[in-house]
Amino acid sequence: MWQIFLLLSVFSIVAAVAVSFAAGGRKNGKKSKLNLFNTLLAGVAVASFFMFMPIHIVSAELSALGCIRSVFLSIFNTMQIFAFGCEFAVVTDSLGFCPQNLNSIYQVWSSLLFVVAPVFTFGVVLSLFKNVSANLRYFRAYFRDVYVFSELNDKSLVLAADIKKNNAGAVIVFTDVFEGNEEKTYELIEQASELGAISFKKDVLAVNFKRHAAGKSISFFAISTNETENLNHALKLIELYKDRPNTHLYVFSTKIESELLLTSVDKGEIKVRRINEVKSLINRVLYEQGGMIFDSAKEDSSGKKQISAVVVGMGSHGTEMIKALTWYGQMDGYQLQIHAFDRDPLALEKFTVLAPELMSEQYNGVVVEGEAQYRITVHSGVDAESMTFADKIKEITNATYVFVALGNDDTNINTAVHLRMYFERLKIHPVIQAVVYNSHQKKALENIKNYRGQAYDIDFIGDLESSFTEDVIIDSKLEEDALRRHLKWGNEEEFWTYEYNYNSSMASAIHLRARIHCGIPGANKKEEELTDDERNVIEVLEHRRWNAYMRAEGYVFSGSKDKSSRNDLAKMHHDLVDFSSLSEEEKRKDSRVGTN
């Protein structure tokens, strides 16, 4: 009997460790909260119970009541051992009944449990104190602006650090913070502590922010690595705080269902923004650096400047860049062609289903006056590390802009370097941009050169420190410009409520900046200052851009120029025609939106 219960006691600890490591991965994209401390605590409790059982069984009556008595006494002693209330004599006084060969082993094992159990008690008390401490610190911050993050991770920490740098008095709060056994988790908690942040172990929905001073703002960031969880948190936060003024909610999600649900839900007083990291990066690159795409264009024998873009990788970033380049490259005096590569043999079909009219033979590669003009060639089933890819790149002898986004930092870096080599062999030097998520790698790669001192001249974009800043997420200059564009034909509430309006106005603002950069006549004037010739130029160009944008978003012509034929649910629009077919009212709208 003693041997069986000793083995059960030891096995309880071993099983606890095994369960902890088995559950210590990620569940639904989020780290499991079943950590080593919790499982070991349970393991020590069960091990202590089995350790006490033979001690009480030997002194109990050989009956059902005696067994029940032994169970309850073992549970009682287990509770005592965690509370420093059990004397070791309980064990030693009964060891006379233990087999001689197990006596010493049983004493050592019992001694270990008597020492370890109170340590776990101290850990639990300390954990409770941390939550009390977090509540007290938050109580002192009731009359300050607070920024609440639903999870502590790389993204939230970088954004919080930038907010704190720009707003010394801001209160940073992280929720759902669990001290795991991983080095990465420890580092994040240490950095949050250095930031002076308040860390709650509770979920963001379990912490009560309703009593926060009404005159001070609360900004919630649903910023988990699990986008489904972000959406669930967002919907519940809206329900909890929709009657509170000065409340902002930023929901990080690229999924279409998040756009649909956040548009339809009653948001009350809360100002809700969905942050699509992919679209945000592409928009920011074009808004801040897009001029180089036109500057690098090469003039051909006809006098037109050729923009020859190469997009490597048709995942989320690559697809978004192809769509954006299509409308961004609509500019008088320029011609646009795009070569897109992906190893997926169905890449062309998958892109075409997203933008059917954009890729149709009626428009792709066809020059029609007053229409969007472009040529998109998709190279499906081509691996960027293959000889087939290298051979196809050699055929693009006029490349002027290259975008690399293959889903992995190392692959993107390697591919960008190889592309520079391929193009050097062709004696051309296009602009090359590659997505690199890791900020440390990006900094190390700036101005990289080979052993002979020759610069690779590759622009690495999209790292955490440049993407997750207050200027990008909260106070975007591009967003301000987009709102000004929108107010030329709509009201502010519609801009924030409907992403259709928000995204369309963002594209309009980006292209206006490009028109000014390219010196399009009248682009930097107000509508009432335009000459007739300038008005015509602006209106035609704006409509070309708009047509390309709408088709890139999946819209098709409704089949009739009558307004009643428009059906946004079916993505059908009556104005997807050449400029000459527009009504005078719609032409005037183009000059109104297309000017400064």
C-alpha positions in Angstrom: 0.0 0.0 0.0 2.7 2.5 1.0 4.6 1.8 -2.3 1.4 2.4 -4.4 0.6 5.7 -2.7 4.2 6.9 -2.9 4.2 6.1 -6.7 0.9 8.0 -7.1 2.3 11.0 -5.2 5.4 11.1 -7.4 3.4 10.5 -10.5 1.2 13.5 -9.7 4.1 15.9 -9.9 5.4 14.3 -13.1 2.0 14.4 -14.7 1.6 18.1 -13.7 4.8 19.0 -15.5 3.9 17.0 -18.6 0.4 18.6 -18.8 2.0 22.0 -18.4 4.3 21.6 -21.3 1.7 19.9 -23.4 -0.7 22.9 -22.9 2.0 25.5 -22.9 1.7 26.1 -26.7 -0.9 28.2 -28.3 -4.7 27.7 -28.4 -6.7 29.4 -31.1 -3.8 31.7 -31.8 -3.4 32.7 -28.1 -1.0 31.4 -25.5 -2.7 29.0 -23.0 -3.1 30.3 -19.5 -2.6 26.8 -18.1 1.0 27.6 -17.2 3.7 25.8 -15.2 2.9 27.5 -11.9 -0.8 26.6 -12.0 -0.3 22.9 -12.9 2.6 22.4 -10.5 0.4 23.9 -7.7 -2.3 21.3 -8.6 0.3 18.6 -8.8 1.8 19.3 -5.3 -1.7 19.4 -3.8 -2.6 15.9 -5.3 0.9 14.6 -4.4 0.4 15.7 -0.8 -3.0 14.1 -0.6 -1.6 10.7 -1.7 1.3 11.2 0.7 -1.0 11.5 3.7 -3.4 8.7 2.6 -1.5 5.6 3.9 -0.7 7.5 7.2 -4.4 7.7 8.0 -5.4 4.4 6.5 -3.2 2.4 8.8 -4.8 4.0 11.9 -8.4 3.8 10.5 -11.0 1.1 11.0 -11.2 -1.4 8.1 -14.6 -0.2 7.0 -16.2 2.2 4.5 -16.4 4.9 7.2 -12.8 4.4 8.0 -11.8 5.0 4.4 -14.0 8.1 4.2 -12.4 9.4 7.4 -8.9 8.8 5.9 -9.8 10.8 2.7 -11.1 13.7 4.7 -8.1 13.8 7.1 -5.7 13.6 4.1 -7.5 16.6 2.5 -7.4 18.5 5.8 -3.6 17.8 6.2 -3.1 18.9 2.5 -4.7 22.2 3.3 -2.6 22.5 6.4 0.7 21.9 4.6 0.0 24.8 2.2 -0.9 27.1 5.2 2.2 26.2 7.4 -0.3 24.5 9.8 0.8 20.8 9.6 3.6 19.4 11.8 6.0 16.9 10.3 5.3 14.6 13.3 2.0 13.6 11.5 4.3 11.8 9.1 7.1 10.5 11.4 4.7 9.2 14.0 3.2 6.8 11.4 6.3 5.7 9.6 6.6 2.7 12.0 3.9 1.1 9.8 5.9 1.8 6.6 8.0 -1.0 5.1 11.6 -0.6 6.2 12.9 -0.4 2.6 10.6 2.6 1.9 11.0 4.4 5.2 13.9 6.7 4.2 12.4 7.4 0.8 9.1 8.3 2.3 10.7 10.7 4.8 12.7 12.5 2.0 9.6 12.8 -0.3 7.4 14.0 2.6 10.1 16.6 3.6 10.2 17.9 0.0 6.4 18.4 -0.1 6.5 20.1 3.3 9.0 22.6 1.9 7.6 23.1 -1.6 3.9 23.5 -0.7 4.2 26.8 1.3 6.3 28.2 -1.6 3.3 27.9 -3.9 1.1 29.5 -1.2 3.5 32.5 -1.2 3.3 32.6 -5.0 -0.5 32.7 -5.0 -0.5 35.5 -2.3 2.0 37.4 -4.4 -0.1 37.0 -7.5 -3.2 38.3 -5.7 -1.1 41.2 -4.4 -0.1 42.1 -7.9 -3.8 42.4 -9.0 -4.5 44.5 -5.9 -1.5 46.7 -6.8 -2.7 47.1 -10.4 -6.1 48.2 -9.1 -4.6 50.7 -6.7 -2.4 52.1 -9.5 -5.3 52.4 -11.8 -7.4 54.1 -9.1 -4.7 56.8 -8.9 -5.0 57.3 -12.7 -8.7 57.9 -12.8 -8.2 61.6 -13.8 -5.7 61.0 -16.6 -6.1 59.8 -20.2 -5.7 56.0 -20.4 -4.7 53.7 -23.2 -5.8 50.1 -22.6 -4.3 47.2 -24.6 -6.1 43.8 -24.6 -2.9 41.9 -24.7 0.8 42.3 -24.0 2.7 41.4 -27.2 5.3 42.9 -29.5 2.9 45.2 -31.3 1.1 46.5 -28.3 4.4 47.2 -26.5 5.9 49.1 -29.4 2.7 51.2 -29.8 2.4 51.8 -26.0 6.1 53.0 -25.9 5.5 55.5 -28.7 2.4 56.8 -27.0 4.2 57.2 -23.7 7.1 59.0 -25.4 4.8 61.5 -27.0 2.4 61.8 -23.9 4.4 61.7 -20.7 1.2 61.9 -18.6 -0.6 59.1 -20.4 -1.5 55.9 -18.4 -0.7 52.7 -20.2 -2.7 49.6 -19.2 -2.1 46.0 -20.4 -4.6 43.3 -19.6 -4.5 39.5 -19.8 -0.9 39.6 -18.7 0.2 36.1 -17.5 3.7 35.4 -16.4 4.6 32.4 -18.5 7.7 30.2 -18.3 8.9 31.5 -21.7 11.8 33.9 -21.9 9.9 36.0 -24.5 7.0 36.5 -22.0 9.4 37.5 -19.2 11.1 40.1 -21.5 7.7 41.6 -22.5 6.7 41.9 -18.8 10.0 43.5 -17.9 9.7 46.1 -20.8 6.1 46.9 -19.8 7.3 47.5 -16.2 10.1 49.8 -17.4 7.4 51.7 -19.3 5.6 52.2 -16.0 2.6 50.3 -17.4 -0.2 48.9 -15.2 -0.6 45.2 -15.9 -3.8 43.3 -15.1 -4.0 39.5 -15.1 -7.7 39.9 -15.9 -9.1 39.9 -19.4 -9.9 43.4 -20.8 -13.6 42.8 -20.3 -13.2 41.9 -16.6 -11.5 45.2 -15.6 -14.0 47.9 -14.8 -13.2 51.1 -16.6 -16.7 52.6 -16.4 -15.9 54.8 -13.3 -13.0 56.5 -15.1 -13.4 60.3 -15.1 -15.9 61.2 -17.9 -13.9 64.2 -19.0 -10.8 62.0 -19.7 -10.4 59.8 -22.7 -10.1 56.0 -22.7 -8.6 54.4 -25.8 -9.0 50.6 -26.1 -6.8 48.6 -28.4 -8.1 45.1 -29.4 -4.6 44.0 -30.4 -4.3 40.3 -29.8 -2.5 38.2 -32.2 -5.8 36.3 -32.6 -8.0 38.4 -34.9 -11.2 36.6 -34.0 -10.5 37.4 -30.4 -10.0 41.1 -31.3 -13.4 41.2 -33.0 -15.1 39.5 -30.0 -13.5 41.9 -27.6 -14.5 44.8 -29.8 -18.2 43.9 -29.9 -18.3 43.3 -26.1 -16.4 46.6 -25.4 -18.9 48.5 -27.6 -21.7 46.9 -25.6 -20.1 47.8 -22.3 -19.0 51.4 -23.1 -21.2 52.7 -25.9 -22.8 55.3 -23.5 -19.5 56.7 -22.4 -18.2 59.8 -24.2 -14.4 60.3 -24.9 -14.0 56.6 -25.7 -12.1 55.3 -28.7 -11.7 51.7 -29.8 -9.1 50.5 -32.3 -9.7 47.0 -33.6 -6.7 45.3 -35.3 -8.1 43.0 -38.0 -7.7 42.3 -41.7 -10.7 40.1 -42.0 -13.7 41.1 -44.0 -16.2 39.9 -41.3 -14.7 42.5 -38.9 -15.6 45.3 -41.4 -19.1 44.0 -41.8 -19.8 43.5 -38.1 -18.2 46.8 -36.9 -20.2 48.7 -39.6 -23.5 47.2 -38.6 -23.3 47.3 -34.8 -24.7 50.3 -32.8 -21.6 52.0 -31.6 -23.3 54.7 -29.5 -20.7 57.3 -28.2 -17.7 55.2 -29.0 -15.5 56.1 -32.0 -14.5 52.8 -33.6 -11.6 52.3 -36.0 -10.6 49.1 -37.7 -6.9 48.9 -38.2 -6.1 46.8 -41.3 -2.3 46.5 -40.9 -1.8 45.4 -44.5 -3.8 48.2 -46.2 -2.3 50.7 -43.7 1.3 49.8 -44.7 0.5 50.0 -48.5 -1.3 53.3 -48.1 1.5 54.7 -46.0 4.2 53.7 -48.4 2.4 55.3 -51.4 1.5 58.4 -49.5 5.0 59.0 -48.0 7.2 57.5 -50.7 5.1 57.0 -53.8 6.7 59.8 -55.7 9.7 57.6 -56.3 7.6 55.3 -58.4 7.0 58.1 -60.9 10.5 59.5 -60.5 12.0 56.1 -61.5 9.8 55.7 -64.6 11.7 55.6 -67.9 10.6 57.6 -70.9 10.1 55.5 -74.1 10.3 56.5 -77.8 6.7 57.8 -77.7 7.5 60.3 -74.9 5.5 58.4 -72.3 7.2 57.5 -69.1 6.9 53.7 -68.4 6.2 52.5 -64.9 7.2 48.8 -64.9 6.3 47.3 -61.5 7.3 43.9 -60.3 5.4 42.4 -57.3 6.9 39.2 -55.8 4.4 37.4 -53.6 0.6 37.6 -53.9 -0.3 37.1 -50.3 -2.1 39.8 -48.4 0.6 42.5 -48.9 1.3 41.6 -52.5 -2.3 41.5 -53.5 -3.0 44.8 -51.8 0.0 46.4 -53.5 -1.1 45.2 -57.0 -4.6 46.7 -56.4 -3.1 49.9 -55.1 -0.6 50.3 -57.9 -3.4 50.0 -60.5 -5.1 53.1 -59.3 -2.0 54.9 -58.1 -0.3 54.6 -61.5 -3.1 56.4 -63.3 -1.3 59.6 -64.3 -1.1 61.7 -67.4 2.1 61.2 -69.2 2.7 57.7 -67.7 2.0 54.1 -68.7 1.7 51.4 -66.2 2.5 47.7 -66.4 2.6 45.3 -63.5 4.2 41.8 -63.3 3.1 39.7 -60.3 4.7 36.5 -59.2 3.4 33.7 -56.9 4.2 30.1 -56.4 0.5 29.2 -56.2 -0.6 27.7 -59.5 -4.0 29.3 -59.0 -2.7 32.8 -58.2 -4.2 34.3 -61.4 -7.6 32.8 -60.7 -7.6 33.8 -57.1 -6.7 37.4 -57.9 -9.2 37.6 -60.8 -12.1 36.5 -58.5 -11.2 39.4 -56.2 -11.2 41.9 -59.1 -13.0 40.4 -62.1 -13.5 43.5 -64.2 -10.0 44.8 -63.4 -8.6 41.7 -65.0 -11.1 41.3 -67.8 -9.9 41.5 -71.4 -12.2 44.5 -71.9 -9.9 46.6 -69.7 -6.6 44.9 -68.8 -4.1 46.0 -71.3 -6.6 48.0 -73.3 -6.3 51.7 -74.0 -9.6 53.5 -74.0 -9.8 57.3 -73.8 -11.2 58.5 -70.4 -10.7 55.0 -68.9 -8.1 53.5 -66.5 -5.1 52.3 -68.4 -2.8 49.5 -67.2 -1.6 46.0 -67.9 -1.4 43.4 -65.2 0.4 40.1 -65.9 0.2 37.4 -63.3 2.9 34.6 -63.3 1.3 31.8 -61.4 3.1 28.7 -60.1 6.5 30.5 -60.1 8.6 30.0 -56.9 10.8 33.0 -56.2 13.7 30.7 -55.4 13.5 28.8 -58.7 15.4 29.2 -62.0 12.1 29.8 -63.7 11.7 32.9 -61.7 15.2 34.1 -62.5 14.6 33.5 -66.2 11.3 35.4 -66.2 12.9 38.4 -64.3 15.5 38.5 -67.1 12.7 39.2 -69.6 11.6 42.3 -67.7 14.3 44.6 -69.0 12.6 47.8 -68.1 11.6 47.2 -64.4 11.4 50.5 -62.5 9.8 49.4 -59.2 9.9 46.1 -57.2 7.9 45.1 -54.2 8.8 41.9 -52.3 6.4 40.3 -49.8 6.7 36.6 -49.4 5.5 36.3 -45.9 8.8 35.8 -44.2 11.5 38.3 -43.3 14.4 36.1 -44.2 12.9 35.0 -47.5 12.0 38.7 -48.4 15.6 39.8 -47.6 17.1 37.0 -49.6 14.8 37.5 -52.6 15.4 41.3 -52.6 19.2 40.7 -52.7 18.9 38.2 -55.5 16.6 40.6 -57.5 19.2 43.4 -57.2 21.8 40.9 -58.6 19.5 40.0 -61.5 18.7 43.6 -62.4 22.4 44.6 -62.2 23.1 41.9 -64.8 20.5 43.7 -67.0 22.2 47.0 -66.3 19.1 48.5 -64.7 18.5 49.8 -61.2 14.8 49.8 -60.2 13.6 50.9 -56.8 13.3 47.7 -54.6 11.2 47.6 -51.4 10.9 44.5 -49.2 8.7 43.9 -46.2 10.7 43.2 -43.0 8.8 42.8 -39.8 11.7 42.7 -37.4 12.8 46.3 -36.4 16.3 45.1 -35.3 16.9 43.4 -38.7 15.7 46.4 -40.5 18.1 48.7 -38.7 21.0 46.3 -39.3 20.1 46.1 -43.0 20.0 49.9 -43.6 22.7 50.9 -46.2 23.9 47.4 -46.6 26.8 46.9 -49.0 28.8 43.9 -50.4 32.4 43.2 -49.6 33.5 45.7 -52.3 31.5 48.5 -50.8 28.7 48.4 -53.4 25.3 49.4 -51.9 22.4 47.0 -52.5 20.1 50.1 -52.3 17.1 48.1 -50.9 14.4 49.8 -48.9 13.1 47.6 -46.1 9.6 48.6 -45.0 6.9 47.5 -42.6 8.8 46.9 -39.4 7.1 47.1 -36.0 8.7 50.4 -34.9 7.6 52.3 -37.9 4.2 50.7 -38.3 2.9 50.8 -34.7 3.3 54.4 -33.8 0.9 57.1 -32.5 1.3 59.0 -35.8 0.3 56.0 -37.8 -2.5 54.4 -35.7 -4.0 57.4 -33.9 -3.1 60.7 -35.4 -2.5 60.0 -39.1 -1.8 62.9 -41.4 -3.1 60.8 -44.3 -6.3 60.2 -42.4 -6.7 64.0 -42.0 -6.2 64.6 -45.7 -8.7 61.8 -46.5 -11.3 63.3 -44.3 -10.9 66.6 -46.1 -11.5 64.8 -49.4 -14.6 63.1 -48.0 -16.1 66.4 -46.7 -16.2 67.7 -50.3 -19.1 65.4 -50.9 -20.2 63.7 -47.7 -20.4 64.3 -43.9 -17.9 63.3 -41.2 -20.0 60.7 -39.6 -20.3 58.7 -42.8 -16.5 58.8 -43.2 -15.9 57.1 -39.8 -18.9 54.8 -40.0 -18.5 53.2 -43.4 -15.1 51.8 -44.5 -16.2 52.1 -48.1 -16.1 55.9 -47.7 -13.0 55.8 -45.5 -10.9 53.7 -47.9 -12.1 55.5 -51.0 -11.1 58.9 -49.5 -7.8 57.5 -48.4 -7.0 56.5 -52.0 -8.2 59.9 -53.2 -5.9 61.7 -50.8 -2.9 59.6 -51.7 -3.4 60.1 -55.4 -3.9 63.9 -55.0 -0.4 64.1 -53.4 1.0 62.1 -56.4 -0.7 64.5 -58.9 0.9 67.5 -57.2 4.2 65.7 -57.2 3.9 64.9 -60.9 3.0 68.5 -61.7 -0.5 67.8 -63.1 -2.0 71.2 -64.1 -4.4 72.5 -61.4 -3.8 69.7 -58.9 -2.6 72.1 -56.2 -5.5 74.5 -56.8 -8.9 74.8 -55.3 -11.8 73.9 -57.5 -13.0 77.4 -58.0 -9.5 78.5 -59.2 -9.3 76.0 -62.1 -9.3 77.1 -65.7 -11.5 75.1 -68.1 -8.5 73.2 -69.4 -7.3 72.4 -65.9 -10.8 71.3 -64.8 -11.0 68.9 -67.8 -7.6 67.4 -67.0 -8.4 66.9 -63.3 -11.8 65.4 -64.0 -10.7 62.9 -66.6 -7.7 61.8 -64.4 -9.8 61.6 -61.3 -12.3 59.4 -63.0 -9.6 57.1 -64.4 -8.2 56.7 -60.9 -11.7 56.1 -59.5 -12.5 53.5 -62.1 -9.3 51.6 -61.4 -9.8 51.9 -57.6 -13.4 50.6 -57.8 -12.5 47.7 -60.1 -9.6 46.8 -57.8 -12.0 46.6 -54.9 -14.1 44.1 -56.9 -16.8 46.4 -58.4 -18.2 45.9 -61.9 -20.4 48.0 -64.2 -24.1 47.7 -63.2 -25.1 47.4 -66.9 -26.9 50.7 -66.9 -25.9 54.4 -66.3 -29.1 54.8 -64.3 -28.4 55.4 -60.6 -31.1 52.9 -59.7 -29.0 50.1 -61.1 -26.3 50.6 -58.4 -26.1 47.7 -56.0 -23.3 47.8 -53.4 -24.2 44.4 -52.1 -23.4 43.0 -55.5 -20.5 45.5 -56.0 -22.2 46.9 -59.0 -21.9 50.7 -59.9 -23.5 52.7 -62.7 -20.6 55.1 -63.1 -18.0 52.5 -64.1 -17.9 53.8 -67.6 -15.5 56.0 -69.6 -15.4 59.7 -68.7 -17.4 60.9 -71.8 -20.3 58.7 -70.7 -20.6 60.4 -67.3 -23.3 62.9 -66.4 -22.3 66.5 -66.0 -23.1 66.2 -62.3 -20.6 63.3 -61.9 -17.9 65.1 -63.9 -18.2 68.1 -61.5 -17.8 65.7 -58.5 -14.5 64.5 -60.0 -13.1 68.1 -60.1 -14.4 68.7 -56.6 -12.8 65.7 -55.1 -9.7 65.8 -57.4 -8.5 69.2 -56.3 -6.6 70.5 -53.2 
